[in-house]
Structure formats: C-alpha cells, structure tokens
Amino acid sequence: MREAIKIYILHYGECDPRKCTGKKMERMGFGVVIRDFKRVPRGVVLNPFSKIALSRGDREVAVKRGLIVVDASWAKLKPMKFPRGVQRSLPFLIAANPINFGKPAKLSSLEATVAALYIMGFKTLAVKLASIFKWGIVFVNMNKDYLEAYSHAENSHEVIELQKKFILQL
C-alpha cells in the first residue's frame, strides 16, 4: 500500500487570486485551502524561519498529520504567521516562477510544496503537482541535482551540510 499525504494550504489572501498557486493547487485536487489558523493540523509546517531543515526523516509525521504550506506574501512574512506543528525550512533551491525566476529561496507555494514532497520521497506526486504550471517542471529540472541530493539525506544535519556545499559551489 502506498502512503498518502494530505496537503493543507494556510491561505492569508495576500496574493493576486489569478496568480495564486495555493488556490490552483486546491482547484486541481492537490490540497485543501484553510483560512482559519485554528483549523490547521499539527503536521509538518514549511517555515523559512525554522533552523531545522526538512528531510526525508519528516516523512512519517507528514503522512500522519499532513504537510502545511503557508500561502502569504514574502514581503509580509513574519515568524508569528506560522501555525503550531513540526517547523521545517526548505534548503537552498532556486525559484522558477515568473515573478522570482532565478532567485534563490523565493519560492511560490507550489514550488515549496513540490520541493517538500520531493525531499520527503514523494517524487512522483511532486512532479505531477509541478506539472499544473508550465514553469513547475522547469523548477524541478532546474533544481534536480539539489532535490535528488536532499532526498537522500537522512536528517536535517545532512541536508544543511549539502546546502552549504551547494552554496560554496556557486
């Protein structure tokens, strides 16, 4: 039996609805948009302020409780906007979305979700999700070496070591 993972999108309504990757993820059946902070389950929360990097070691918690993506403006993002749960940051990756193309760490909600799924070992689902935007597959291809390496890391420490190595190679 294959493990399923639920994706929750905590939506703050700060983005252009026509360009909102979180809402499109829901429309395409890849996640559930939640607007009430109190209704968010205590799963794996993608939080760029966390000192602990996401790794495949987080897979079990994500399968049990879900993956939570905070869909908010980067300009307004603050640590207190994150729900309780297992806080994890994503390692070094490069955005492919039209607004932040080529910029490190400026990922859309879709890119963050794709990266998290890939790193935790849900590679087929990650690629399927990425395909809902033309640039989604570009994101996977552009970061393929990084994503593959991170997906083999056992824990946060190994992911951070890989990240340091990749950044030094730039």
Buried (B, 14 or more C-beta within 10 A) or exposed (E): EEEEBBBBBBBBEBBEEEEBBBBBBBEEEBBBBBEEEEEBBBBBBBBBEBEBBBBBBBBEBBBBBBBBBBBBEBEEBEEEBBBEBBBBBBBBBBBBBEEBBEEEBBBBBBBBBBBBBBBBBBBEBBBBBBEBBEBBBBBBEBBEEBBEBBBBBEEBEBBBEBBEEBEEEE
